[in-house]
Amino acid sequence: MNHAQSGSRGRFITCEGIDGAGKSSHIATIVESLRRRGVAVVSTREPGGTALGEKLRALLLHETMHLETEALLMFAARREHIARVIEPALARGDWVVCDRFSDATYAYQSGGRGLDPVKFAQLEGWVHPLLQPDLSLLFDLPAAVAARRIAEQARDRDRFEMEHVTFHERVRLAYLERARVAPQRITVIDADQSPERVSKQIEERISTLCL
């Protein structure tokens, strides 16, 4: 069935994980898998996804700032993204596949940087009180392995990628904590295996969502 033509609300899928876990490389696979099923898909990312969001992304990834400023800018970009891209797409029946969402803010700003979880919850409840992903794929990888992967890539690194491995391990543990709280929504995928095995796990999970 072509979900985009069924008149029903679309589905919202997010991909999460520490830097170097490989989630971004699998997003194209997810999008293609859905399109083969006749689904209209919007592929997007956070921070970013809109003209304003991309400007905020540049600031967030490269400018040093206070922790709470960082969290507020993440949610400011997210509010714009939801209003201009995510909600309109879901309303017209499209599916949205997003590289990061609020789980990332919890993991990086609360888990990694120490933002008060109460303040995070207040921002989440204000910016998207009724919106959560239908499915979040958490690509889990030990921080030391992720750091080696990043070091092997010949490209400039942003300020999050340049953080010490202990920071990324705190982020990882916060992600896993979030997954324990919401196991129906968050599926943990072992990213420390071959791309083929990871893709197989993704395909199996996506299939259940498409039923």
WOUR-V548113 format. One record per residue. RES is the residue in one letter. SS is DSSP state (2 for helix, 1 for strand, 0 for the rest). PHI is phi in whole degrees, -180 to 180 (999 if undefined). Layout:
res->RES ss->SS phi->PHI
res->RES ss->SS phi->PHI
This chain:
res->M ss->0 phi->999
res->N ss->0 phi->-83
res->H ss->2 phi->-62
res->A ss->2 phi->-67
res->Q ss->2 phi->-104
res->S ss->0 phi->-86
res->G ss->0 phi->83
res->S ss->0 phi->-93
res->R ss->0 phi->-68
res->G ss->0 phi->-73
res->R ss->0 phi->-111
res->F ss->1 phi->-120
res->I ss->1 phi->-117
res->T ss->1 phi->-121
res->C ss->1 phi->-119
res->E ss->1 phi->-131
res->G ss->0 phi->151
res->I ss->0 phi->-69
res->D ss->0 phi->-59
res->G ss->0 phi->96
res->A ss->0 phi->-76
res->G ss->0 phi->91
res->K ss->2 phi->-60
res->S ss->2 phi->-61
res->S ss->2 phi->-70
res->H ss->2 phi->-96
res->I ss->2 phi->-64
res->A ss->2 phi->-60
res->T ss->2 phi->-64
res->I ss->2 phi->-64
res->V ss->2 phi->-61
res->E ss->2 phi->-65
res->S ss->2 phi->-60
res->L ss->2 phi->-69
res->R ss->2 phi->-65
res->R ss->2 phi->-64
res->R ss->0 phi->-87
res->G ss->0 phi->84
res->V ss->0 phi->-96
res->A ss->0 phi->-80
res->V ss->1 phi->-124
res->V ss->1 phi->-108
res->S ss->1 phi->-103
res->T ss->1 phi->-147
res->R ss->1 phi->-151
res->E ss->0 phi->-135
res->P ss->0 phi->-65
res->G ss->0 phi->135
res->G ss->0 phi->87
res->T ss->0 phi->-136
res->A ss->2 phi->-60
res->L ss->2 phi->-67
res->G ss->2 phi->-59
res->E ss->2 phi->-69
res->K ss->2 phi->-66
res->L ss->2 phi->-66
res->R ss->2 phi->-59
res->A ss->2 phi->-60
res->L ss->2 phi->-66
res->L ss->2 phi->-64
res->L ss->2 phi->-84
res->H ss->2 phi->-130
res->E ss->0 phi->-109
res->T ss->0 phi->-73
res->M ss->0 phi->-156
res->H ss->0 phi->-64
res->L ss->2 phi->-52
res->E ss->2 phi->-71
res->T ss->2 phi->-61
res->E ss->2 phi->-58
res->A ss->2 phi->-65
res->L ss->2 phi->-64
res->L ss->2 phi->-68
res->M ss->2 phi->-59
res->F ss->2 phi->-75
res->A ss->2 phi->-65
res->A ss->2 phi->-62
res->R ss->2 phi->-68
res->R ss->2 phi->-61
res->E ss->2 phi->-63
res->H ss->2 phi->-62
res->I ss->2 phi->-62
res->A ss->2 phi->-68
res->R ss->2 phi->-100
res->V ss->2 phi->-124
res->I ss->2 phi->-68
res->E ss->2 phi->-62
res->P ss->2 phi->-60
res->A ss->2 phi->-65
res->L ss->2 phi->-63
res->A ss->2 phi->-65
res->R ss->0 phi->-87
res->G ss->0 phi->97
res->D ss->0 phi->-76
res->W ss->1 phi->-97
res->V ss->1 phi->-116
res->V ss->1 phi->-114
res->C ss->1 phi->-120
res->D ss->1 phi->-81
res->R ss->0 phi->82
res->F ss->0 phi->-154
res->S ss->2 phi->-67
res->D ss->2 phi->-57
res->A ss->2 phi->-66
res->T ss->2 phi->-65
res->Y ss->2 phi->-61
res->A ss->2 phi->-68
res->Y ss->2 phi->-81
res->Q ss->2 phi->-81
res->S ss->2 phi->-84
res->G ss->2 phi->-68
res->G ss->2 phi->-78
res->R ss->0 phi->-102
res->G ss->0 phi->97
res->L ss->0 phi->-60
res->D ss->0 phi->-55
res->P ss->2 phi->-57
res->V ss->2 phi->-66
res->K ss->2 phi->-66
res->F ss->2 phi->-59
res->A ss->2 phi->-62
res->Q ss->2 phi->-65
res->L ss->2 phi->-66
res->E ss->2 phi->-61
res->G ss->2 phi->-68
res->W ss->2 phi->-82
res->V ss->2 phi->-79
res->H ss->0 phi->-145
res->P ss->0 phi->-63
res->L ss->0 phi->-113
res->L ss->0 phi->-115
res->Q ss->0 phi->-135
res->P ss->0 phi->-59
res->D ss->0 phi->-72
res->L ss->1 phi->-150
res->S ss->1 phi->-122
res->L ss->1 phi->-98
res->L ss->1 phi->-101
res->F ss->1 phi->-85
res->D ss->1 phi->-99
res->L ss->0 phi->-152
res->P ss->0 phi->-57
res->A ss->2 phi->-60
res->A ss->2 phi->-65
res->V ss->2 phi->-67
res->A ss->2 phi->-62
res->A ss->2 phi->-62
res->R ss->2 phi->-64
res->R ss->2 phi->-62
res->I ss->2 phi->-63
res->A ss->2 phi->-64
res->E ss->0 phi->-80
res->Q ss->0 phi->-89
res->A ss->0 phi->-88
res->R ss->0 phi->-158
res->D ss->0 phi->-70
res->R ss->0 phi->-103
res->D ss->0 phi->-82
res->R ss->0 phi->-69
res->F ss->0 phi->-75
res->E ss->0 phi->-65
res->M ss->0 phi->-86
res->E ss->0 phi->-65
res->H ss->0 phi->-64
res->V ss->2 phi->-59
res->T ss->2 phi->-66
res->F ss->2 phi->-61
res->H ss->2 phi->-67
res->E ss->2 phi->-70
res->R ss->2 phi->-63
res->V ss->2 phi->-61
res->R ss->2 phi->-59
res->L ss->2 phi->-64
res->A ss->2 phi->-67
res->Y ss->2 phi->-59
res->L ss->2 phi->-66
res->E ss->2 phi->-63
res->R ss->2 phi->-61
res->A ss->2 phi->-66
res->R ss->2 phi->-67
res->V ss->2 phi->-75
res->A ss->0 phi->-129
res->P ss->0 phi->-67
res->Q ss->0 phi->-70
res->R ss->0 phi->-93
res->I ss->1 phi->-101
res->T ss->1 phi->-104
res->V ss->1 phi->-86
res->I ss->1 phi->-115
res->D ss->1 phi->-71
res->A ss->0 phi->-86
res->D ss->0 phi->-93
res->Q ss->0 phi->-150
res->S ss->0 phi->-64
res->P ss->2 phi->-56
res->E ss->2 phi->-66
res->R ss->2 phi->-69
res->V ss->2 phi->-62
res->S ss->2 phi->-61
res->K ss->2 phi->-65
res->Q ss->2 phi->-63
res->I ss->2 phi->-61
res->E ss->2 phi->-60
res->E ss->2 phi->-63
res->R ss->2 phi->-72
res->I ss->2 phi->-61
res->S ss->2 phi->-59
res->T ss->2 phi->-69
res->L ss->2 phi->-73
res->C ss->0 phi->-87
res->L ss->0 phi->-66
